[in-house]
Amino acid sequence: MHNALRPITLATFAAALFLSGPACAHQQSLPSPVPDVQVPAEEVELGGPALWKLADEDTTIYLFGTVHALPNGVEWFNGPVADALTQSDEVVTEIIMDETMPAKMQALVAEKGLLPQGTTLTSLMDEQQLASYEAAMGKLGVPAQAFAPLEPWYAGMMVSMLPLLQQGYSPDQGVEAVLLKNADGKTKQALETLEKQINVFDTLPQQSQMRFLIDAADNVDKIKQKLDAMVAEWLEGDADALAVLMNEGMDDKTLADALLYQRNREWAQWLEERLATPGAVFVAVGAGHLAGEQSVQEWLEGRGLEVTRVQ
């Protein structure tokens, strides 16, 4: 997975999980976040997160990029975004996010995220990998054996996200959480299943999974500053600048295709088909899917569909 990834770019990739990776990624029991935001919301020149529209004579589909977790105090739900959600009859997210999700996630982790009985995470590491992993866990304040039963991909995801959650990012403040709180009475749908999202990582070779974990460990101090920079561009609505930041961590074409491009193609097809049903729909997906080359918008335009910028 990360054979071509320079170690310095892994912090970008780990941060990018919050903009393009599984929307389920933050649904875990983790240490309480400690406020420490390096890019305070009040210092950002707010233009507003980008919002697009795809429409025909009787159907309007709003496309909005999300961040799956945010710090407290980031104000973004207003103006055209709030108006678009109010006008929509249906809200579509990457996966269904309701009260049943934690139990489903627990069952899937038990099925796909755990090593065979008798095998531990550290037993798969060489001496250098073990030293990097133990050092990172020490910085995070987590015992090295805490992730002993986890497959490397899942441990890597946890190591990637822990510093963000410890330093002020909270899923309760994430965009999806806010949107769904303001979507009472609206139909809820999803583009994918939780299982499909997890399979993106679970089907990677073990060697690639271990590279992901160790690169995350080596760069544990850089992850938050990368996501701070991405959130600043997201708040300003600068999708091009956001794409540049994300592309710094997407040297691995196989991973980029699995995480972004293939899903973008599938979602563009779904959106084209959805135009056949009248009504107004608010579609919220990770902001990384709506930025850069092979974005959802680019795939839609390739199908001859016009996408316009609303905000």
C-alpha positions in Angstrom: 0.0 0.0 0.0 2.7 2.5 1.0 5.7 1.2 -0.8 6.0 4.5 -2.6 4.9 6.7 0.2 7.6 9.0 1.6 7.5 8.8 5.4 7.0 12.6 5.7 3.8 12.4 3.7 2.0 9.8 5.9 0.9 12.6 8.3 -1.0 14.0 5.3 -2.6 10.7 4.5 -3.6 10.0 8.1 -5.2 13.4 8.3 -6.9 12.8 5.0 -8.7 9.8 6.5 -10.9 12.4 8.2 -11.8 13.9 4.8 -11.9 10.9 2.5 -11.6 7.7 4.5 -14.2 5.7 6.1 -16.9 7.8 7.8 -16.9 5.1 10.5 -13.3 5.8 11.4 -14.0 7.9 14.5 -16.7 5.7 16.0 -14.6 4.2 18.7 -14.1 4.4 22.5 -11.0 6.7 22.7 -9.5 9.1 25.2 -11.3 12.3 25.8 -10.0 15.1 23.5 -8.0 17.9 25.0 -8.6 21.3 23.3 -5.4 22.4 21.5 -6.3 23.8 18.1 -3.4 25.2 16.1 -5.6 27.0 13.5 -8.3 28.6 15.6 -11.6 29.1 13.7 -11.6 32.8 14.4 -8.3 33.2 12.5 -9.5 31.6 9.3 -10.7 33.9 6.5 -14.1 32.2 6.2 -15.5 32.0 2.7 -17.6 29.0 3.7 -17.1 25.3 2.9 -17.7 24.5 -0.7 -21.2 23.5 -1.9 -22.1 22.3 -5.4 -25.4 21.5 -7.2 -26.4 19.0 -9.8 -29.8 19.5 -11.2 -32.3 18.8 -14.0 -35.9 20.0 -14.5 -37.4 18.2 -11.5 -34.4 17.1 -9.3 -31.8 19.1 -7.3 -28.9 17.3 -5.7 -26.6 19.3 -3.4 -23.0 18.0 -3.0 -21.2 19.0 0.2 -17.8 17.9 1.4 -17.4 16.9 5.1 -14.8 16.5 7.8 -15.7 13.5 9.9 -14.4 15.2 13.1 -13.8 18.9 14.0 -12.7 20.9 17.1 -15.3 22.7 19.3 -16.1 26.2 18.2 -15.8 25.8 14.4 -18.9 27.5 13.0 -19.8 26.5 9.4 -23.5 25.5 9.4 -25.1 28.6 8.0 -25.9 30.5 4.8 -26.3 28.4 1.6 -25.4 25.2 3.3 -28.1 25.4 6.0 -30.6 26.6 3.3 -29.7 23.7 1.0 -30.3 21.2 3.9 -33.6 22.8 4.8 -34.8 22.7 1.2 -33.9 19.0 0.8 -36.3 16.1 1.4 -33.5 13.5 1.7 -30.1 13.4 3.2 -27.4 11.0 1.9 -24.2 10.2 3.7 -21.4 7.7 3.0 -22.9 5.2 5.5 -26.0 5.1 7.7 -25.0 6.8 11.0 -27.5 6.0 13.7 -27.8 4.4 17.1 -27.2 0.9 15.6 -23.8 1.8 14.2 -21.6 1.1 17.2 -22.9 -2.4 17.6 -22.4 -3.0 13.8 -18.9 -1.6 14.0 -18.0 -3.8 17.0 -19.2 -6.9 15.1 -17.2 -6.0 12.0 -14.1 -5.3 13.9 -14.3 -8.7 15.6 -14.7 -10.2 12.2 -12.2 -8.2 10.1 -10.0 -6.2 12.4 -8.6 -8.9 14.8 -5.6 -11.1 14.3 -5.9 -14.9 14.5 -5.9 -16.2 18.1 -2.4 -16.7 19.3 -0.9 -14.0 17.1 -0.2 -10.5 18.4 0.5 -7.3 16.5 4.0 -6.9 17.9 4.9 -10.4 16.9 4.6 -9.4 13.3 7.2 -6.6 13.7 10.9 -6.6 13.3 13.1 -4.9 15.8 13.1 -1.5 14.1 9.3 -1.5 13.6 8.8 -2.5 17.2 10.9 0.4 18.4 9.0 2.9 16.2 5.6 1.5 17.3 6.5 1.5 21.0 7.8 5.1 20.8 4.6 6.3 19.2 2.4 4.6 21.7 4.5 6.2 24.5 3.9 9.6 23.0 0.1 8.8 22.8 0.1 7.6 26.4 -1.3 4.2 25.4 0.3 0.9 26.5 2.1 -0.8 23.7 0.0 -3.9 24.1 -3.3 -2.0 23.9 -3.6 -2.9 20.2 -2.1 -6.4 20.5 -5.2 -8.2 19.0 -5.6 -5.7 16.1 -4.6 -6.3 12.5 -2.0 -3.8 11.3 -4.5 -1.7 9.2 -6.8 -1.2 12.1 -3.9 -0.4 14.5 -2.6 2.0 11.9 -5.9 3.8 11.7 -6.1 4.1 15.5 -2.5 5.4 15.7 -3.4 7.9 13.0 -6.5 9.2 14.7 -5.6 9.2 18.4 -3.5 12.3 18.3 -6.3 14.2 16.6 -8.9 13.1 19.1 -6.5 13.7 22.0 -5.8 17.3 20.8 -9.3 18.6 20.3 -10.9 16.9 17.3 -14.3 15.3 18.2 -16.7 13.2 16.1 -19.5 14.8 18.0 -18.5 18.1 16.2 -18.0 16.4 12.9 -20.0 17.6 9.9 -22.1 14.5 9.5 -23.2 14.7 13.2 -24.2 18.4 12.8 -26.1 17.7 9.5 -28.0 14.8 10.9 -29.0 16.7 14.0 -30.6 19.3 11.7 -32.2 16.7 9.4 -35.1 15.5 11.6 -38.0 14.2 9.5 -35.9 13.8 6.4 -35.3 10.5 4.6 -31.8 9.1 5.3 -29.9 7.1 2.8 -26.3 6.0 2.3 -23.9 5.5 -0.6 -22.1 2.5 1.0 -22.2 0.0 3.7 -20.0 0.0 6.8 -18.6 -3.4 5.7 -17.6 -2.0 2.3 -15.7 0.9 3.9 -13.8 -1.4 6.2 -13.0 -3.8 3.3 -11.0 -0.9 1.6 -8.3 -1.5 4.3 -8.9 -5.1 5.3 -8.2 -6.4 1.8 -4.7 -4.8 1.6 -1.7 -7.2 1.9 -0.4 -7.6 5.5 3.0 -6.1 4.5 1.3 -2.9 3.2 -0.9 -2.7 6.3 2.3 -2.9 8.5 3.9 -0.1 6.4 0.8 2.0 7.0 1.0 1.4 10.8 4.8 2.1 11.1 4.7 5.2 8.9 1.8 6.5 11.1 3.9 5.8 14.2 6.9 7.5 12.7 4.8 10.7 12.0 2.5 10.7 15.0 3.7 14.3 15.8 2.8 15.7 12.4 -0.7 14.4 11.9 -2.7 17.1 13.7 -0.9 20.1 12.0 -1.7 18.5 8.6 -5.4 18.2 9.4 -5.4 21.7 10.9 -4.2 23.0 7.5 -6.8 20.9 5.6 -9.6 22.2 7.8 -8.5 25.8 7.3 -8.7 25.3 3.5 -12.1 23.5 3.9 -13.5 26.4 5.9 -12.3 28.9 3.2 -14.0 26.8 0.5 -10.7 26.4 -1.4 -11.2 22.9 -2.9 -8.1 23.3 -5.1 -5.8 24.1 -2.1 -7.3 21.2 -0.2 -6.6 18.9 -3.1 -3.0 20.0 -3.1 -2.6 19.2 0.6 -4.2 15.8 0.2 -2.2 14.9 -2.9 1.0 15.3 -0.8 0.0 12.0 0.9 -1.4 10.1 -2.0 1.8 8.8 -3.7 0.5 5.3 -3.6 -1.8 5.0 -6.6 -3.3 1.7 -5.5 -4.4 3.2 -2.2 -5.7 6.4 -3.9 -7.8 4.4 -6.3 -9.3 2.3 -3.5 -9.9 5.2 -1.1 -10.9 7.9 -3.6 -11.1 7.3 -7.3 -13.0 4.1 -7.5 -15.6 5.2 -5.0 -15.9 8.6 -6.8 -16.7 6.8 -10.0 -19.4 4.7 -8.3 -20.9 7.7 -6.6 -21.1 9.7 -9.8 -23.1 6.8 -11.4 -25.4 6.8 -8.3 -25.9 10.5 -8.6 -26.7 10.3 -12.3 -29.3 7.6 -11.7 -30.7 9.6 -8.8 -31.6 12.4 -11.1 -34.4 10.2 -12.5 -36.3 10.6 -9.2 -37.8 14.1 -8.6 -37.0 16.0 -5.4 -34.2 17.7 -3.5 -31.4 15.7 -2.1 -28.5 16.8 0.2 -25.4 14.5 -0.3 -22.6 14.8 2.2 -19.3 12.9 1.6 -15.7 13.4 2.8 -14.4 16.6 1.3 -11.5 14.8 -0.3 -14.0 13.2 -2.7 -15.0 16.6 -4.0 -11.5 18.0 -4.6 -8.8 17.5 -7.1 -8.4 15.2 -10.1 -10.9 12.4 -10.5 -13.3 14.1 -8.1 -17.0 13.2 -8.0 -17.6 16.4 -10.0 -15.1 15.5 -12.6 -16.6 12.1 -13.1 -20.1 13.7 -13.4 -18.9 16.1 -16.0 -17.4 13.2 -17.9 -20.9 11.8 -18.1 -22.1 15.1 -19.7 -23.6 16.5 -16.5 -23.2 20.1 -15.3 -22.1 20.7 -11.7 -22.3 24.3 -10.5 -20.8 25.9 -7.4 -23.3 27.3 -4.9 -20.9 28.4 -2.2 
